[in-house]
Amino acid sequence: MTMRVRAGFMLIVAVAMGLTGCGHYTCGATFGSSTCTPTGSGLSGGGGGNVGNGVTALVYIFTADQLAVEALNLNNSGTFLPLASLQTPAFPTSSSGVVAVDEKFIYVPLANNTLYGFSIDVTTGGLTPVTGNPHTVDSSGSIASDPTGRFLFVAGFAGISVFTVNSTDGSLALVTGSPFSTGGVIPTQMATDGQGKFLYGVQGSSGTEIIAFSYDATGVLTTVPGSPFQGTGFNMAEVAGESSGKYLLGITQQSGLNGGSVDNNVYVFTISPTGVLTELTPPFATTASPINIAVSPNGRFVYTFNQNSLGAIGPMEGFQFDNSTGALTALTTSPFTGLNAEIGHFDQSGLYLFAVADEPNLNVRGMFPYTADPSTGALTSTFPFFGAPTLVYAVTDVQ
């Protein structure tokens, strides 16, 4: 099994792709520069070819200060491969996150306090900078989007900056009052409720609280009564909303690594009409220690990605979620033996889960598209894996 040392949820260092014959483009400092060429041995280099109408989903990966893209089911081929014709932008520095909004746009906050947005060409998978690039923003923390595609939230030392997203061209406008104070908390991860009313943030594995905000049609953030939520049960390292908007799920990422505490649980919180959180007790037991979590877009299933005290990644676990009670029930196929994955993101349809996982019986890491049964939650691998990506990526459908 792959060994990994965690140094905080969003503190991710870009690593080499490690692909045979794959490097990266040599591009100018300007995004979309004509000096970027689709030839040679770049990650997406050589070979040409378009996405076509047969592509199912696109995965945009931030690696080595660039965006690379891989296409699922290219031209109905049953494959998962990089797009050879993409001219990827060369970024001046690293990023802690990538987010897809409304299936049409990709946004990347950089460590130099700039934010870039790109519209997605659904014919080629290519990226076109949106008007206003780059945006100056304190982007030392995380990024999240509103489930309806209206807003983009970027966390930093000064607070949370909110941008409205133009649904036509993806251009951004800073909401008046940004950045909104977080009381000194720098969220390393943020999530909205499933209905687009509340924003929640946590401060990684060292955090002891959940901060909470409501927001209206203007995007202005207002602190939820009682926030920050502190004390036993609120020391979450990662949180996730679900489609009904009634619950927030969380994990502590405590796997016993380096002699630390062990926590084999998923926590569920009810969300009141004003955004107040109340923990459901007891938490829901897992077989192993979750280090990441994914909730299916339809809200019916929850998946955990697990690690042991030695840093080895173990089999994924899956649960059915009851949005009338908040209860989690382990799937009969869980844990998923042989599916050792570290992190995963769904496409918007919920039919595919893209996970960074180990190749079965081999010491090889890659990106795997798993088909998720919408009725049972069972995961099956019908497409071959590709590459050895970093953990910073976003998934979008092509429509």
Summary of the structure (lengths in Angstrom):
residues: 399
radius of gyration: 19.8
end to end distance: 37.1
largest distance: 57.3
contacts: 1412
relative contact order: 0.14
helix: 2%
strand: 42%
